[in-house]
């Protein structure tokens, strides 16, 4: 679909962005560092360079350190603004930045792949912004050749790179090695082995798994659905994407393996998670695991740094949720994550480019990898505690975009992201059956296919 044709279906948000309409800001945290500037390499643009990102404690700490070093080297000012990654928080902050030009560099989630048939209803805001040149094209930047094209393509459209993809995270289960050793347990490789591990732990009064879906994290239900779904579908799909298969109708939500996915999720939530998982705030779950409240933590690798900060001496291992009884079918779920874009209406575009180049420099990027535990998108040898803990699982997994192909922001009811995950949580808590959930999803999928 050509951009010119697509502009006819722009949302009011984008029309405002393109015409320069200003929105009021939202309450967030703004931090400006104040190190004494170095006297060399001083830029003619002193800033302040404004960067916005969502709250991810290890990543925020890493960026604060990088900002401080950038200020010192170039004698400029940098302001970092953060807020919770939800509709009322970060998504509003993003819209304000796009419309009012209140930021120079913005963190986004990667937006590729685009829907095969693009309309104003099935594109996310970020996808619409990419299509309509809200982001600066980065192909010419000197650091591009140092990054993996497969990762940069996660923030590309029609061959144009619009984002610096900082790396890839995996989701799965982190386990307390001391607890496993106490009960003579090993990391399971199959679904049956995983059930046995959980049963042994429960027989000794130990909560098997801790997670948290409160505080705007209902979407973390995906940590259960994605691995069960992908592992069960793996034999029939091969290297194809389960996400695209569902969106295209090759796989139906009412297929036996999808209903089995939902059954396994429901059983897992009812029998193996802490009783208040739906009320546990996602920001607190790393600390709860570090305190020994459960043997395992269902989470993304981005939170491992927070666990180690809370309990530096804790010995941790990792394995993906094994959704299949065939070990070779079981893999982590992987996602390119935090991505930097430069807004075309930036007041300090050259300074923003300089910051990206600084971020991508080997020493600084290595620092970011070590502090966040992210699997690097930049070529080279980088080390981190997370890499050591995850071992051969680090940086591997089946990629499933966080804006999954079947989710349609303004589409049929159950395919709208908030409704999709909320209904799945309802199923986990016994409010509806797995078969009923599958029917609801398929009805909406049929509507979307018309």
Steps between C-alpha positions, in 0.01 A plus 500: 500500500639838403544765764311758297194278484529402864495861620129512422437267794720670757377509857435838667820444697709493184317788339581705806861388487538604138336839557693582817212501749621504861373275780542558870775292662442222749645451844828313471852496634757726338866466589782723385857417589741774594856375464759768418544515123823393340688765310562289189264392222244761601197507271363828370154376607490495880153348521326412713461172315168348612471119518185313604469133591279268704590374846731200491726551803822341363463674162418834662809474721714416197367794299549739791866397516539536123338844507739613771801383299364663184454830682851489636657420164313756291415773750125480437185441702281189482157454656355153549126463560348167600157367584318167528459304177121511478227692319466773762874536539753441228263475205362843590852635538588366154198665342585830663858478374385428144237771495674775692864436423583463870768231450797440274561129559216262586501136607258275311427132465600371154212519254575242229340297351226724368157347431472364147193715435564830673206714609452771759340237726772236511812713547640603833587865560869417463438326168304801373779734609759291315296494179441874511862608552462613860834329567832599348649252252824356638650301212781751457611494864857371550402242763248315281760268344600381848152372584328178394270565206254241635451712812497838324232365266266482799481881477514537123245577230559459126873459552537808716631469854315720746635371830808386687381167638697467823468123526284193554345365820374149572213391723496179698566365849786604727556259786666507841781246476516455877134397519536265203809341658324461836229286341730328248338665199641579157383745236220320312519450125143381434150589615465182707833566671388855578178375660705259711730782619198707604339205679817422696530863610135513609541177697759684710286811544697706247320729255626389158474822297463873570382764255302825501218627278390810694607859447410505130666168414200285401682444171759297690253214453691458176790353703280191537308496173787554257728211604218247535357608164827509310635175641176311428472641147869457417474158326232622257645846435871428470675835463177688427362754747217391729398865518456533125332159477230614742456835329470341156263225609742215429460418868164563664450593863257210529754242378571223755857616563386854577237375744769282657718813529228674698441192718869482590506870578196469724645200683834675544337813644271304733753250630852639471492881538471690827135544601495878443682510166230725349543751783880490518657815356740418219763737639512308828533145368882505452544595865252237618689230310832631636353471851433128445120509480499250212739261331454655156424838345292527182639814340711657231878515505475879542410447867797278586716802581238608756504154659878508533489851643255382767702186578854511353596161646203313357594214267259499206438274203269529200289288267210579264154380598491156338163492329555171318604150601747506212800685641621626163172689450551709813663840461498838666279778371719781367423860417703793375432759765581859595569695180614860464346724235573864421189710441503701179366801689792483743646837599843342542520246218878517451557459872260205500702336222816557702338337804405190297856472369630535856256233622615264222872545572648170621586600857171676566289229339687231695414693815132499398507124433660428836255716696183381324582139417361547150617272218704739282390617157845641431757263354793414724581325825302631795472345845245528779384314810175427319688326218685285752178404679302418186786312335417355159144637523631858496412688182301211353131433458202531271427863424141605554441872477339670795247647258406149388359468151153402617457803729313788335495825702161617371376168366245242615449502875702199613793582270551841658812459719348598836192285444702206371717475810226593749278221367789258524557597863129436559550150359805440722291588804219264399254762377461329163615168358793460258254388232286813549808723481602332175152560355508868595841550343399316184178700460701822510759347265223414252371858516849632431534274196189630325 
